[in-house]
């Protein structure tokens, strides 16, 4: 089968990524040594073992790389994230934590996909090496998905992403120097945003360790915290609440627009229709929920608006932080947060979910359909802002949505068949596929976690995180006979 020829080079490239993960494990080892935690040996041993295996993979799998093609891109992306996920889970498996094989992989995949779901409890007293490792995985996964969204997904024509194709997704040798410059600018912006976020958090009351951890989780829109209560640990510190809102939104906007500002001095952020729709939706939903909270609770208006805005932004940006147990806010809030879980941020950002640009395209298609009902012979072009949407882009968006909701329905029924209650299954699958984190209900709601789930259920949700993070079709295509046929 023709596709099998790409497996060896995919593993070869994945071995280089595993090498970098092995080096990264030295950071939590050092943190544990500084704080006198015996867990440093877990990370040191994991680092040495993974480094050796990665070198073995590089030596044994080495061969000339094939010419880049969509088939190679699909397989490479999936293999890369799977290998990285299993390698990153090793410290969890070897740690003294009471954690199963599925839970270790779940925690690692939740970090890398910036989902933020967790099976761990007692975070407040957990060794700092484990805490920093969770945050590092989210930070690495955040920059990773931005890079794939800019360089690879447009080339692979995933879910309408080809609409955002620029020279950054050009695979030709001529474009390589531009890609190098773009990558350097992208990493610089990402690092600068993280440092700025950490400094702001520290200035507003977090200790340095918490500030660094939460900064990595915030900019990557990941949601892992160093406390079981998440941002609720900081009570009514509205300064922290609003600074987190700012940096969550920062991570949810197209990073290519930041790069344009740095490299070309061109500020086109608000010229992108998805950015305008995204920000307007956040404002309207936050105001509506804030007014509802003010009318139905004892919160003062600004306090109600702040809590509403924080949790709205946290869900829409697929970060998954929680400042309150919003499951106690009533049916309106629960229903609203359930719907917001579908959305996600902008293309080329660290967020998951369906993404705003797809909703914009579908809305414009709906308006065009209404116009054609009234004027059957009219030629009504499909537009995205000022740009024309080609038929292949629209078809790709529709294909993504069909796959998303089809998989969502099937996996929800599967979890129910395994004995999970309907609300947990319904929101657990959705938060995994949208990479949001907390679901609804007593088990996986904002005040709970995923530890009560069984082995099979945990494995399923872990792989759904990966499928959702890679825009559904990247993984689904590997299960199609047409991919493996000559």
N, C-alpha and C positions, 0 to 999 in steps of 0.2 A: 504493500500500500504506500502510495506516494507520501502521505502525511507522516509516516513513521520516520522518514529520513530527517525530519526536523526535530525528533525527540532528543537525539544525542546532542546537537548544538544548543537546544533549549536547556538541557541539564548542565551543559558546559557553562553557559552564561549564568545560570542559577547558582552554580558553585562559586562564582565571583561574588554574588550578592551574599551568599552564606558566609563567605570570608569576612565581609564587612560586618555582618551581624555578630560574628565571633569576636571581632575587635571591640564592637560596641558593648559586649558583655563585660568588658573590663571596667567600664564606668560604674555599674552597680556593685561590682566586686570591691572597687576602691571606696565607694560610699559606705559599704558595710564594714570595711576595715577601719575607716575613720570613726564609725559609730560603735565599734566593738561588737558587731554582730557576726556570729559564726557562719552565717549564710554566704559570706564572701567565698568560701570554698566551693559552694554550689556554682556560682557564676564563673569562678576561675576554672573549675573543672569542665564546665560546659563550654567555655571559651576555647580551651585547649582541644577538647574533643571535636567541636564543630570546625575549628581551624584545620585540624588534621584531615577530617573527612572532606572538607572543601578543597584542600590541596590535592587530595586523592582524586576527587571529581574533576578538577582542572586538568590534571595529568592524564587521567584515563579517558576523558571525554574530548580531549583536544583534537580539533580538526578544523579545516578551513570552513568559515561560516558561509552558509548558502546565501544567495541573493534574497534580500528581504521581499516577502510576499504576504498577502493577507493570511494565507494558510499558516505560514511560519509565525506571523504576529499573533494569531489566536492561540496557538499552542504555546508559544513562548510566554505570553502574558499569564496564562493559567498555571503553567508549570512553575514559573517564577514565584507567584504568590503562594502556591501550595508548598513548595520547598521552603520558602521563607517562613511560612506559618508553622510548619512542623519543627524547623530549627529553633524558632523563637519560643516554642513551647517547652523546650528541654529544661530550662531553669525552673519552670513551674513543676514539671514532673519530678525533678531531682530534689526540690526544696522540701523542708519538713512539713509544708502545708498539707492538710488532709484533702488532697485533690486527686481525682481520677484522671485517666488518660484523656477522656473526652473533655473534661473540665479544663485541663491544661491547654489543650488545643483550642477550646472555646475562648479562653481568656486571651491567648496569643492572637487568634484571628480577630477577636473583638478589638484588640488594640491596633493591629495592622490595618484593619478596614475602617478604623476610627468610628466604630459602632458605639462602644462605651458600655455595653452590657457586661455584667460581671457575675461570677459565681463565688466571689470572695466576700467574706464578712470579717469584721474586726479590723478594718483598715486603719483605724486610729492608733492601734498598737502593733501594727504589722512592721516587720523589718524594712528599713528604708530602701534597701537594695531592690526588693520586690516592687515597692511603690514607684521608684524611679524607672525601673525596667518597664512597667506598664505604661508610664507616661512617654518613655522613649519610643516604644513601639507605635504609639499613636502619632508621635511627631514624625517618625520615619514613614509611616503609612500615609500621612497627610501630604508630604512633599512628593511621595511616590505616585499618588493618584493624580495630583496636579500635573506632574510630568507626563504621565500616560495620557491624561486628558488633552494635553497640548500637542504631544508628539505622535501618539499612536492611535487613539480612538478615531480622530478625523480621517486618518489613512485607512482604517479598517471599516469605516462607514457604519459605525455603531450608533443605532438609535437616533440618527439625524445629526451626529457629531460632525459629519463631513461638511455641514453648513458652516462650521467654524474653522475650516481648514485654512491654514496660512503657510508661509514658507517654513514655519516651525515644524509642520507635519510633512514636509517634503522629504522623501527618503533619498534623494539624489546626492551625489558627492558634492555638487555645487552648493548645496544648501547647508552642508555640514558646518562651515565656519559660523554661519548665522545661528545654527542650533547651539554651538558651543557658547556663543555670546549670550544667547537667550537663557541657556541653562545656568550660567554663572549669575546673571541678573536675577533669575528666579530664586535660586538658593540664597542669594544675598538678601533679597526682600523678605523671604521666609524667615531667615535667621534674625534679621533686624526687627521684624514684627514680634517674634517670640521674645527677644531681649527686652523690647519696649514694654510688652505685656507683663513680663516678670517684674520689671522695675516699678511699674504702676501698681501691681498687686502688692509688692513689698511696701511701697510707700503708703498704701491704704490699709495696712494692718496685718497682712499675712507674714509669717516668718519666711525666711529666704527659701527654705526647702519646699514649703507649700507653694510659694510664689512661682518657683521654677517648674514644679510639677503641673500646676494649674495653667501656667502659660503655655506649656507644650500641648496640653489637652484642649485649651481654648482656641489657639490659632489653628490647630489641626481639626477643629470642630469634632473632637473625639469624645470628651466627657468623662474620662476617668478622673476620680478625685482621690485625695489621700484621706478622706473621711467618709464614713458610712452615710452621713447625712448630706454629703455633697456640699453645695453652697449654702445649705441650711445650717451648716456648722458655724457660719459667720453671722448668723442672726439677721439683724436689720441694718447691716452695714451697706447703705445704699450706694456708697462710693464704689465698693467692690462690685455690687450688682450692675451698675451702669457701665463701669469699665469693662466688665465681662461681656455685656451686651455689645459694646463697641467692637471688641476684638473678635467676638463670634461673627459679627456681620462682616468684619474685615476678611476673615477666612472664607466667607461664603460668596464673595464677589470674584469675578474672573481675574485670575492672576496675570493673564496676558495684558490686561489693561494697566496693571501696576508696572509691568515690564516696559510697556510703551512709554509710560510717564518717565521712567528712569533712563531708558536708552534714547528716547526721541524727544523728551520734554513735551509730550502731547497728552493732555488730560481729556480722555474721551470716555471716562467712566460713566457719566450720566447720559451719554448719547446712545448707549446700549439699552434697548427696550426692556430686556430681561432684568436689568438692574433697576430701572424705574418701576417696573411692575413689582419686583421683589420688595423694594423698600416701601412702596405704597401699601402693599398687602400687609407687611409687618406693622406699619403705623395704624392702619384701620383695625386690624384684628386686636392689637394691643389696647387701643382706645376702647373698643367695644367690650373686651373682656375686663378692662380696668373699671369701666363704668358699671358693668354688671357686678363685679366684686364689691365695689363701693356701695352699691345699693343693697347687697345681700349679705354683707359681712360687717365686722366692726373696724375694718381698715379705714384709715384716712385716705383721701383721694390719691395723693401722690404715692403713698405706700401701696395702695391697690394697683395703681398704674405701673409702678416699678416692678412689682411681683408679676403682674400680667405680662409686661413687656419682656422680662427676663425669661420666663417659662415659654412664652410664645417664640421668642428668638431661639431659645435652646432647642425647641422641637423643630421649627422650620429649618434651621441650619443643620439639623441632624446632629447636634452636639450632645444633647442628652443630660446636661446638668439639671439639677432640680434645687430650687430654693425653698420649696414647700411641697407637701404632699397634695398635689392638685387633684388627686382622686377624691378628696374630701370637699372640693369646691362646688359640687353639684353636677347635675346631668348636663347642663349647658356647657360647662367647662370641659367635662369629659368628652362629650361629643365633638367639641371644637378641636381639642388636642388630637383626637383620633383622626380627624380629617387633615389636620396640619401635618401629621406623620407622613402623608403621601408626598408632600410638596418637594422639599429639598431646596438647595440654593441655586446658584448660577452654574453654567457650564464652565469648565476649567478652574473650578474651585476645589476646596477640600471636602465639600459636602457630598452626601449621598442623596437618596430619594429619586423621584421621577425627574426633577429639575424644572425650573420655571420656564425655560425656553420651549419645552415640549408643550406645556399648557398654553403658552402664547400661540404656538402654531396650530394646535387643535382648536383653540377659540377662534382664530381667524378662519380656519376651515369650516367651523360651524356657521360663522357669519356668512361665508361665501355660499354655503348650502342654503341658508335662508333666502339670500338674494336670488339664487337660481330658481327657488320655488315661485318667486314673484315674477322674475324675468327669465324664463327658461332659455332664451336664446342669447342672453347676455354673456359676454366674456369677462369673467371676474377673476383677476389674477390673485393667487395666494401670496400674501406679503407678510414679512416679518420686519416691522418697522418700515424702513425705506427700501429694504432688499426683497427681491423676488425669491420665493421658495420653490425650488425645482421639485418635480414629481418624485424623484428618487429620495429626496430628503423627507418629504411627507410620508412616503411609503415606509421609510425606515423608522420614523417616529411611530407610526401606527403599528408596525411589527413589534417594536419595543413594548408598547402599551399592551398589546394582545398577550405577549409573552409574560409581562409583569403580572397582569391580573389573572392569567391562566395559571401560572405557577403559584401565585398567592392562594387561589382557591384550592388547588390540589394539595398543597402543603398544609393548609389549615385543616382540611379534612383528614390528612394523614396523622397530624398531631392529635386530633380528636379521636381517631381510631386507636391511638396508642394510650388513650386514657386521660389526656389533658383536657381541662374544662374549656368550654367554647371561647370565653373572653380571653383567657391566657393564650390559647392557640391562635385566635384571630389577631391579637395585637403582637404576640411574640413573633409570628411569621412576618408581619408587616414591619416591625422595628428591625428585624434582622435584614430583610431585603432592602429597607430604606436606610439602614445603618444609623438608626436613631439612638437606641439604647433602651431606656425604660419603656415598658408597655403599660397596660392598664390592669386593674384588679389587685387583689391582695397579694398574689405571688410575685409577679414581675412588675408591679406598679412602681411609682417613684419612691415608695418607702420599702420596697422589697428588692429581690434580685433573682437570678436564674439558678441558684444552688439547689432548690427543691426538685428540679426536673431530672428525669432519669437519663441514663447513658445515651440511649437511642435518640431521645428528644434533643439532648445537648449536641450530639454529632450533627443532626439535621440542621439545627439553627446555626451552628458554626459554618457549615458549608453554604447555607443560605446567605450568610453575611458576605462570603466570598463572591457568590453569584451576583448579589445585589451591587457589591462594590465594583465589579467588573462589567457593569451595565448589562446584565442578564445574558445577552446574546453571545458574548465572548465565550462563556462556558457552555451554554446550550448548544452552540454550533458543534462543539466537540462530541456531542451525543448523537449527531446526525450522520447517517450513512454517507451522505453526499460529501462530507468533509474527508472521510477516509477512502473514498473511491478514487481510482486513478483517472 
